[in-house]
């Protein structure tokens, strides 16, 4: 099939009158400056789909449930107790129903691939399911049904704090041994092999949840490496008490951090750590909406970008799913911190929207092990279109389209994932039945 666009964002820049010929889920040919053919499907504006580098799909079901002030100061740690209570009620069919809705919302807003940081493995009592990958299978089923690209990141989680502290009861659904995790990874490899264009990575949850010996044992297993790090000030303080080093500092000194790695959050870094992380060519996985919701802090973006640091964006707790919203929150946090504007661009005259988008596109692809990305020959046919009649896009062209998408409320009209149209007129075809399954799950879980 062929798609023709009045304008498209190619790796070389904005280009007029572009035809994409699709075959076997990929872009087989790109032609620029051509008139539409009789068989072409015609649209206005095309840009590449983005990667969501960090998602906990099941947490979509608890969005809005932790917004009541408690008797003491509320923070990440009190939010975590709400999360523990919520997940204790989830059965496998609930996990699949929630994930399906989250993935539809991702596709409708322009995420075409998700890195699912999957740490919900066990039964509510903490026992292993008959199929050790029962819940990973549910995640894969949701991805397959909705059509989103999946990078499955099974999480190794063994301890409650630095130094191998025993897990607390609320963590019983996460816990694994190295041998048990190896068995889980073997099953997950078979699961992703059954999906189009899916891949598998490994996710040590955090330095709080793994010992150095466990970290060394699981790193050789597979693919991209994702780890939570330096999200909270308390985490940094606990790391220093345990090892004498801050968490990012410890990782850089003791683990083979390189372009295979994605350090999720990395909120509380020193300037020296930001420079060292950038020099290792690892990706910082930033989740600005969740980080704001949890009161985590603000990522040191200017320090990181000064050394050409690489970053991707994620939705983490899925309290709100929207790539434009994540990019907007990333820039706005820097503006509030610095009391200035247009801080992500590194050169005079550069569009802020374009700078944000280019960084997230490249960093997201690297973090999820995608290989070729963007609208080019051989890349997966992952793209979104904008209808030209939107008020927010009136009179806009070139990078102003991205600025208006991120800062002025323009919305994606159609989305293609691996050559399949999964969103038409802003809506996924399965939204109705998936919403109903989600409602049924929430009535059971919250009733």
C-alpha positions in Angstrom: 0.0 0.0 0.0 1.0 3.6 -0.4 0.4 6.7 1.7 0.8 10.2 0.3 1.3 13.3 2.4 1.3 17.0 1.6 4.3 17.3 3.9 6.3 14.9 6.0 9.1 15.1 8.5 11.9 13.0 7.0 15.4 12.5 8.5 16.5 15.2 6.1 13.8 17.6 7.3 10.4 18.7 6.3 9.6 17.7 2.8 6.6 18.4 0.5 4.6 15.8 -1.4 5.9 12.6 0.0 4.8 9.0 -0.9 5.6 6.1 1.4 5.3 2.6 -0.1 4.7 0.1 2.7 5.5 -3.6 2.7 5.7 -6.3 5.4 5.2 -3.6 8.1 8.1 -1.4 6.9 8.7 1.5 4.7 9.9 0.0 1.5 10.3 3.2 -0.5 10.2 7.0 0.2 9.5 9.3 -2.8 9.7 13.1 -2.4 8.2 15.8 -4.5 5.7 13.5 -6.2 2.0 14.0 -7.0 -0.5 11.5 -5.5 -1.2 8.4 -7.5 -4.7 7.0 -8.1 -4.2 4.3 -5.5 -2.6 6.4 -2.8 -4.2 7.1 0.5 -4.0 10.8 1.0 -3.3 12.8 4.2 -2.0 16.2 5.2 1.0 16.0 7.6 3.2 13.0 8.7 5.6 12.7 11.5 7.3 9.5 13.0 5.6 7.8 15.9 7.4 8.0 19.3 8.6 5.4 21.7 7.3 5.3 25.3 10.4 4.2 27.1 8.9 3.6 30.5 5.4 2.3 31.4 3.8 0.4 34.3 0.6 -0.5 32.5 -1.4 -1.7 35.5 -1.0 1.7 37.2 -3.3 3.2 34.6 -6.2 1.7 36.7 -5.2 3.7 39.8 -4.8 7.1 38.2 -6.5 9.6 40.4 -6.8 7.3 43.4 -3.8 8.8 45.3 -4.8 12.5 45.2 -6.2 12.8 48.8 -4.1 14.5 51.4 -3.1 12.3 54.2 -2.4 13.0 57.9 1.3 13.6 57.2 3.3 15.0 54.4 2.4 13.1 51.2 5.2 12.0 48.9 6.4 9.2 46.7 6.6 6.8 49.6 3.0 7.3 50.7 1.9 7.0 47.1 3.6 3.7 46.9 1.5 2.3 49.8 -1.7 3.2 47.8 -0.1 1.4 44.8 0.6 -1.7 46.9 -3.0 -1.8 48.1 -4.3 -1.5 44.5 -2.2 -4.1 42.9 -3.2 -6.7 45.6 -6.7 -6.8 44.1 -5.6 -7.4 40.5 -6.2 -10.7 38.8 -4.6 -11.6 35.4 -7.7 -10.6 33.4 -7.7 -7.2 35.2 -4.0 -6.6 34.2 -4.8 -7.4 30.6 -7.9 -5.1 30.5 -6.0 -2.2 32.1 -3.0 -2.6 29.8 -5.2 -2.7 26.7 -6.8 0.6 27.6 -3.4 2.2 28.3 -2.0 1.0 25.0 -5.0 2.3 23.1 -4.5 5.7 24.7 -0.8 5.6 23.8 -1.6 4.8 20.2 -4.3 7.5 19.9 -1.8 10.1 21.1 1.2 9.1 19.0 3.2 6.5 20.9 3.7 3.6 18.6 6.0 1.5 20.8 6.1 0.9 24.6 8.8 -0.2 26.9 6.8 -2.1 29.5 8.8 -2.2 32.7 6.9 -5.2 33.9 7.4 -6.1 37.6 4.0 -7.6 38.5 4.9 -11.4 38.3 3.3 -13.3 41.2 -0.2 -14.0 42.6 -1.7 -11.7 45.3 -0.4 -14.1 47.9 3.1 -13.9 46.4 3.1 -17.4 45.0 4.3 -18.2 41.5 1.6 -18.8 38.8 1.5 -22.2 37.1 2.9 -20.3 34.1 5.7 -18.2 35.6 5.0 -15.6 32.8 1.2 -15.5 33.2 1.1 -11.8 33.7 3.8 -11.1 31.0 1.5 -13.1 28.7 -1.3 -10.8 29.5 0.8 -7.7 28.7 1.7 -9.3 25.4 -1.9 -10.1 24.7 -2.9 -6.5 25.2 -0.1 -5.3 22.9 -1.0 -7.8 20.2 -4.7 -6.9 20.3 -4.2 -3.1 20.2 -1.3 -3.2 17.8 1.3 -1.3 19.7 5.0 -2.3 19.4 6.3 -4.0 22.5 9.7 -4.0 24.2 9.0 -6.2 27.2 11.2 -5.4 30.1 10.8 -8.1 32.9 11.9 -6.7 36.2 14.2 -8.4 38.7 13.2 -7.3 42.2 14.5 -9.1 45.3 14.9 -6.6 48.2 13.3 -3.6 49.8 16.4 -1.4 50.2 20.1 -1.2 49.6 22.3 -3.9 51.0 19.8 -6.8 50.4 17.2 -5.8 52.9 14.3 -8.3 53.0 11.2 -7.3 51.0 8.2 -5.9 52.7 4.8 -7.6 52.4 3.5 -5.1 49.8 6.3 -6.2 47.4 5.4 -9.9 47.4 4.0 -9.8 43.9 7.3 -8.6 42.5 9.9 -10.8 44.2 12.1 -13.2 42.3 15.4 -15.2 42.7 18.1 -15.2 40.0 17.1 -18.7 39.0 13.4 -17.9 39.0 14.1 -14.8 36.9 16.1 -16.8 34.4 13.1 -19.1 33.9 10.8 -16.0 33.5 13.1 -14.5 30.9 13.1 -17.8 28.9 9.3 -17.8 28.8 9.2 -14.1 27.9 11.6 -14.7 25.0 9.0 -17.2 23.6 6.2 -14.7 24.2 7.8 -11.8 22.3 8.8 -14.1 19.4 5.1 -14.6 18.7 4.5 -10.8 18.2 5.3 -8.6 15.2 8.4 -6.5 15.7 8.6 -7.1 19.5 11.8 -7.4 21.5 13.0 -8.3 25.0 15.2 -6.5 27.5 16.1 -6.8 31.2 15.2 -4.5 34.0 16.9 -4.6 37.4 14.3 -2.6 39.3 16.7 -0.3 41.1 19.8 -0.4 43.3 17.4 -0.6 46.2 15.9 -3.9 44.9 19.0 -5.8 43.7 22.4 -6.5 45.2 25.6 -6.0 43.2 25.9 -9.8 42.8 22.4 -10.1 41.5 22.9 -7.2 39.1 26.0 -8.9 37.7 24.1 -12.2 37.3 21.2 -10.8 35.3 22.9 -8.2 33.0 24.1 -10.8 30.5 20.6 -12.2 29.9 19.2 -10.1 27.1 18.8 -6.8 25.2 18.3 -3.3 26.5 18.9 -2.7 30.3 16.5 -0.4 32.1 16.8 0.6 35.8 15.2 3.1 38.1 17.8 5.4 39.6 18.0 8.6 41.7 14.3 9.3 41.5 14.0 10.4 45.2 16.3 12.3 47.5 15.8 9.6 50.2 17.1 7.0 47.6 20.2 9.1 47.2 20.7 9.4 50.9 20.2 5.7 51.4 22.6 4.9 48.7 25.3 7.0 50.2 24.7 5.4 53.6 25.0 1.9 52.0 28.0 2.4 49.7 29.4 5.9 50.2 28.3 6.8 46.7 25.3 8.3 45.1 23.2 5.8 42.9 24.2 7.2 39.5 27.8 7.5 40.7 27.7 3.9 41.9 26.3 2.6 38.6 28.9 4.4 36.5 31.7 3.1 38.7 30.5 -0.5 39.1 28.3 -1.5 36.1 29.0 -1.5 32.4 26.8 1.4 31.6 26.8 2.1 27.9 24.4 2.8 25.0 22.5 -0.4 25.9 21.3 1.2 29.1 18.4 3.4 30.0 18.6 5.1 33.4 15.0 5.9 34.3 14.4 9.2 36.0 18.0 10.0 37.1 16.4 13.1 38.6 18.9 13.8 41.4 22.2 13.9 39.6 25.2 16.2 40.1 26.7 18.0 37.2 29.6 15.6 37.2 27.2 12.6 37.1 25.2 14.2 34.2 28.4 14.7 32.2 29.6 11.1 32.9 26.3 9.6 32.0 26.2 11.6 28.7 29.7 10.5 27.8 28.7 6.8 28.3 26.0 7.3 25.6 23.3 5.9 27.8 19.7 7.2 27.6 18.0 9.1 30.5 14.4 7.8 30.6 12.4 10.9 31.6 8.7 10.8 32.7 7.9 14.4 33.5 4.2 14.1 34.1 4.6 11.2 36.6 7.7 12.9 38.2 5.5 16.0 38.7 2.6 14.0 40.0 4.8 12.2 42.6 6.8 15.3 43.6 10.1 13.7 42.5 11.9 16.8 41.4 13.2 18.2 38.2 15.8 16.5 35.9 19.0 18.6 35.3 18.3 19.0 31.6 20.6 21.9 30.9 23.6 20.1 32.5 22.8 16.9 30.6 22.3 18.5 27.2 25.4 20.6 27.6 27.3 17.3 27.1 24.9 16.0 24.3 23.1 13.7 26.7 20.5 11.4 25.2 17.0 11.1 26.5 13.6 9.4 25.8 10.2 10.0 27.3 7.9 7.7 29.2 4.5 7.7 30.9 5.6 5.6 34.0 2.5 5.5 36.2 0.2 6.4 33.3 -1.7 9.0 35.3 -2.0 10.8 32.0 -1.0 9.4 28.6 0.1 11.9 26.0 3.6 12.2 24.4 3.0 15.9 23.6 2.1 16.4 27.3 5.3 14.7 28.4 7.4 16.9 26.1 5.6 20.0 27.2 6.1 19.2 30.9 9.8 18.5 30.3 10.3 22.0 28.8 8.0 23.8 31.3 9.7 22.3 34.3 13.0 23.8 33.0 11.3 27.1 32.5 10.0 27.2 36.1 13.3 26.2 37.5 15.4 28.7 35.5 12.7 31.4 35.1 13.4 31.5 31.4 12.0 30.2 28.1 13.0 27.9 25.3 15.7 26.0 27.2 15.9 22.6 25.5 17.1 24.0 22.1 20.9 24.3 22.0 21.2 26.9 19.2 19.7 30.3 18.5 16.7 30.1 16.1 16.0 26.4 16.8 12.3 25.4 17.4 11.7 24.1 20.9 9.2 21.6 19.7 11.6 20.2 17.1 14.4 20.0 19.7 12.2 18.1 22.1 10.8 15.8 19.4 14.2 14.9 17.8 15.7 14.1 21.2 12.8 11.9 22.2 12.7 10.1 18.8 16.4 9.2 18.8 16.7 8.5 22.5 13.5 6.4 22.6 14.6 4.3 19.7 17.9 3.6 21.3 16.5 2.8 24.7 14.0 0.3 23.3 16.5 -1.4 20.9 14.6 -0.4 17.8 17.4 0.0 15.3 16.3 2.0 12.3 13.6 4.6 13.1 12.1 7.7 11.5 10.4 7.9 8.1 13.1 6.3 6.0 13.6 3.2 3.8 13.6 0.0 5.9 12.3 1.5 9.1 9.1 0.2 10.7 6.1 2.0 9.3 5.3 3.8 12.5 3.9 7.2 11.9 1.1 9.6 12.7 -0.8 12.2 10.7 -2.4 15.5 11.5 -5.4 16.8 9.7 -4.7 20.3 8.3 -8.1 21.8 9.4 -7.3 22.0 13.1 -7.4 25.6 14.4 -4.1 25.0 16.3 -2.4 24.2 12.9 -3.8 27.1 10.9 -1.1 28.9 9.0 1.6 26.6 10.4 4.3 24.8 8.5 7.6 23.1 9.2 8.7 23.0 12.8 5.8 25.2 13.8 3.7 22.1 13.4 5.6 20.4 16.2 5.4 23.5 18.4 1.7 23.6 17.9 1.3 19.9 18.7 3.3 20.2 21.9 2.3 23.6 23.1 -1.0 24.5 21.5 -3.2 21.4 21.6 -3.0 20.0 18.0 -4.1 16.3 18.0 -3.0 13.3 15.9 -5.7 12.2 13.4 -4.4 8.8 12.2 -1.7 6.5 13.4 0.0 3.6 11.7 2.0 1.0 13.6 4.1 -1.5 11.6 2.2 -0.6 8.5 -1.2 -1.2 10.0 -3.6 1.7 10.6 -4.5 1.5 14.2 -6.1 4.9 14.7 -8.6 6.7 12.4 -10.1 10.1 13.1 -8.3 10.1 16.5 -9.9 6.8 17.7 -8.7 3.2 17.9 -11.3 0.8 16.4 -11.3 -1.3 19.6 -11.8 1.6 22.0 -15.4 0.7 22.7 -15.0 -2.9 23.8 -11.7 -2.3 25.5 -13.3 0.5 27.6 -16.1 -1.8 28.6 -13.7 -4.5 29.7 -11.8 -1.9 31.6 -14.9 -0.7 33.4 -15.8 -4.2 34.4 -12.3 -4.7 35.8 -12.5 -1.5 37.8 -15.9 -2.3 39.2 -14.5 -5.6 40.4 -11.2 -4.2 41.7 -12.6 -1.1 43.4 -16.1 -2.3 44.3 
